[in-house]
Amino acid sequence: MDLREMRDETAGRHPWETARVKAIGKLLETTLRDGIAILDVGCGDGFLSRTLCSALGRTSSIAAVDINLTPQQIQRLEESFPAARYMTRLPPKGNRYDLVLLLDVVEHIQDDLRFLEDLVRDHAKVGARVLVTVPAFPALYCDHDRFLGHHRRYRLDGIERLLKRAGLQVLSSGYLFGSLLLPKLLLFKLLSWRKSTDGIGCWQGGTLATAFIRTLLHLDNSLLIMAAKIGVKIPGLTAWVLCDKPLPPCLN
């Protein structure tokens, strides 16, 4: 969850969030292991990092970064999840990680290439995995994107090229949330009367409705991920790219 969308930290999680976490876990199922060091850039309110903490062994560590975290939030999160360290700035240069997560982050950065180059150079180990998700399809850019501070949306091939220019090697890519693509198109492009700053933080669905929608989104994402594994890129509202940091050319 983007902290600008957070209305009440005790409120129920939006089914999009829980489905997203499951999808991220599936994309990383061959990467996550005991002892892994993770950098989660743009961690929001820490929901993903808390979930990872509960799934990984005690020898694993997470550095979770979000510029909007308050000291009170950081204290509460670190007391509850001691394997994670929360901060409002990137760690010092030279602190390198086995896995770097950039989940709905790059679209917030004006100079996205410079940001990625610096991050890969300073914080990714050689051989590290880097998982990036971004909002897909520039034609869908709307008022909600502006509210969230998005500078752009991306084509899948565009974000792949950007990551390659930043020094990464693309391993796999695809989309998530295919079932949400048509509603997004109708509400924010064809019916451009809707101008809302409501985010997922105002979810008030009942228990049954939440469970039903979460299950549908989970099945949706599972289908898109399986299709991507055989080279079929079914369009969705979110584009994802899994990369690694190769050896420098002089060492190959």
C-alpha positions in Angstrom: 0.0 0.0 0.0 1.2 3.5 -0.9 1.2 5.5 2.4 -0.8 8.2 0.7 -3.6 5.7 0.4 -3.5 4.6 4.0 -6.6 5.7 5.9 -6.7 3.4 9.0 -3.9 1.0 9.8 -6.4 -1.3 11.6 -8.7 -1.5 8.6 -9.0 -4.7 6.6 -6.5 -5.3 3.8 -7.7 -4.6 0.3 -7.9 -7.9 -1.7 -5.6 -6.4 -4.3 -2.9 -6.1 -1.7 -3.2 -9.7 -0.5 -3.4 -11.0 -4.0 -0.3 -8.9 -4.9 1.7 -10.4 -2.1 0.8 -13.9 -3.2 1.8 -13.1 -6.7 5.2 -11.7 -5.6 5.8 -14.8 -3.6 5.1 -17.0 -6.6 7.5 -14.9 -8.8 10.2 -15.3 -6.2 9.6 -18.9 -5.2 13.0 -20.0 -6.5 14.8 -16.9 -5.1 13.6 -16.8 -1.5 15.8 -18.9 0.8 17.1 -18.8 4.4 19.9 -16.3 4.9 18.8 -14.1 2.0 19.4 -10.3 2.4 16.5 -8.3 0.9 16.2 -4.6 0.1 12.6 -3.5 -0.2 12.6 0.0 -1.7 9.2 1.8 -1.4 7.9 -0.6 1.2 4.8 1.5 2.0 3.4 0.5 5.4 5.5 -2.6 5.5 2.8 -5.2 4.6 5.0 -7.1 2.2 8.1 -7.0 4.4 6.1 -8.3 7.3 4.8 -11.1 5.2 8.3 -12.0 4.1 9.6 -11.9 7.6 7.0 -14.5 8.7 7.9 -16.8 5.8 11.8 -16.6 5.9 14.2 -18.1 8.4 15.8 -16.2 11.3 19.1 -15.8 9.3 17.4 -13.7 6.7 17.2 -9.9 6.8 15.2 -7.2 5.2 16.0 -3.5 4.8 12.7 -1.8 4.1 12.8 1.8 2.8 10.0 4.4 2.4 10.4 8.1 2.5 6.9 8.5 4.1 7.5 6.3 7.2 7.2 8.2 10.5 9.5 7.5 13.5 6.5 6.0 15.3 5.7 3.6 12.5 9.3 2.6 12.3 9.5 1.9 16.0 6.3 -0.1 16.0 7.3 -2.2 12.9 10.8 -3.0 14.2 9.4 -4.0 17.6 7.0 -6.4 15.9 9.4 -7.7 13.2 13.0 -7.6 14.5 14.4 -9.3 11.3 13.5 -6.1 9.4 15.0 -2.7 9.6 12.8 0.2 8.4 14.3 3.5 7.2 13.4 6.6 5.2 16.5 6.6 3.1 18.5 4.1 1.2 21.2 2.3 3.2 24.8 3.6 2.8 26.5 2.8 -0.4 28.2 -0.5 -0.4 25.4 -2.2 1.6 24.5 -4.8 -1.0 21.7 -7.3 -1.1 20.8 -10.7 -2.7 17.3 -9.5 -3.7 16.1 -6.0 -4.5 12.4 -5.3 -4.6 11.1 -2.2 -6.5 7.4 -2.8 -6.4 5.4 0.1 -7.9 8.4 2.5 -7.2 10.1 3.4 -10.5 7.0 5.3 -11.8 7.5 7.8 -8.9 11.0 8.7 -10.0 11.5 11.5 -12.4 14.9 10.3 -13.7 14.2 6.6 -13.6 17.3 5.5 -15.4 19.7 7.4 -13.2 17.9 6.0 -10.1 18.1 2.4 -11.3 21.8 2.7 -12.4 22.8 4.0 -8.9 20.7 1.4 -7.1 22.1 -1.5 -9.1 25.7 -0.3 -8.7 25.5 0.6 -5.0 23.1 -2.0 -3.5 22.8 -5.1 -5.6 25.4 -7.9 -5.3 26.7 -9.6 -8.4 24.2 -12.3 -9.2 21.4 -10.5 -7.2 17.8 -10.8 -8.3 15.9 -7.6 -8.9 12.1 -7.7 -9.1 10.4 -4.6 -10.6 6.6 -4.0 -10.9 5.1 -0.9 -12.5 1.7 0.3 -13.7 1.2 -0.8 -17.3 0.1 1.0 -20.4 0.8 4.7 -20.8 -2.6 5.3 -22.4 -4.2 4.5 -19.0 -2.4 7.4 -17.2 -5.1 9.2 -15.2 -5.9 11.4 -12.2 -5.3 8.6 -9.7 -1.8 8.2 -11.1 -1.2 11.9 -10.5 -2.6 11.7 -7.0 -0.1 8.9 -6.3 2.8 10.9 -7.7 3.3 8.7 -10.8 5.3 10.4 -13.5 4.3 7.7 -16.1 3.0 4.3 -16.8 5.1 1.8 -18.8 4.9 -0.6 -21.7 6.4 -4.0 -20.8 9.0 -3.8 -23.5 9.8 -0.2 -22.3 10.5 -1.2 -18.7 12.6 -4.1 -20.0 14.8 -1.8 -22.1 15.2 0.6 -19.2 16.3 -2.2 -16.8 18.8 -3.5 -19.4 20.2 0.1 -19.8 20.6 0.2 -16.0 22.9 -2.9 -16.1 20.5 -5.7 -15.5 19.8 -8.9 -17.4 16.1 -9.7 -17.9 15.2 -13.3 -16.8 11.4 -13.2 -17.2 8.5 -10.8 -17.4 4.8 -10.5 -17.7 1.7 -8.9 -16.3 -0.5 -9.2 -13.2 -4.2 -8.3 -12.6 -5.5 -9.0 -16.1 -9.1 -8.9 -14.9 -8.7 -5.3 -13.7 -7.5 -4.0 -17.1 -10.9 -3.5 -18.8 -12.5 -1.8 -15.7 -9.6 0.5 -15.5 -9.9 1.4 -19.2 -13.7 2.0 -18.9 -13.6 4.0 -15.7 -10.6 6.2 -16.4 -10.4 6.6 -20.2 -13.8 5.9 -21.9 -15.7 7.4 -18.9 -13.3 10.2 -18.0 -15.9 11.8 -15.7 -14.6 9.9 -12.8 -11.9 11.8 -10.9 -11.1 10.1 -7.6 -8.3 10.2 -5.1 -9.7 7.2 -3.2 -7.1 4.5 -2.9 -7.0 1.0 -1.7 -6.7 2.2 1.9 -10.4 3.0 2.0 -11.5 -0.6 1.4 -14.7 -1.4 3.3 -15.8 -4.6 1.7 -17.4 -7.3 3.9 -15.6 -10.6 4.8 -17.3 -12.7 2.1 -16.9 -10.1 -0.6 -13.2 -9.6 0.3 -12.5 -13.3 0.3 -14.3 -13.8 -3.1 -12.5 -10.9 -4.8 -9.1 -12.0 -3.3 -9.6 -15.5 -4.7 -10.5 -14.3 -8.1 -7.5 -12.0 -8.2 -5.2 -14.8 -7.0 -6.5 -17.1 -9.8 -6.1 -14.3 -12.3 -2.5 -13.7 -11.3 -1.7 -17.4 -11.2 -3.0 -17.7 -14.8 -1.0 -14.7 -16.0 2.2 -16.0 -14.3 1.8 -19.5 -15.8 1.2 -18.0 -19.2 4.3 -15.8 -18.9 6.4 -18.9 -18.2 5.6 -20.3 -21.6 6.1 -17.0 -23.3 2.5 -15.8 -23.5 2.2 -12.3 -22.2 -1.5 -11.8 -21.3 -2.0 -8.0 -20.7 -2.7 -6.8 -17.2 -2.8 -3.7 -15.1 0.6 -4.3 -13.6 3.8 -5.2 -15.5 6.6 -7.1 -13.8 10.2 -7.9 -14.7 12.5 -10.3 -12.9 16.2 -9.5 -13.5 19.6 -10.4 -12.2 22.9 -8.4 -12.0 25.4 -10.1 -14.2 29.2 -10.1 -13.8 30.9 -7.1 -15.2 32.0 -7.8 -18.8 35.7 -7.8 -17.9 35.1 -10.7 -15.5 33.0 -12.9 -17.9 
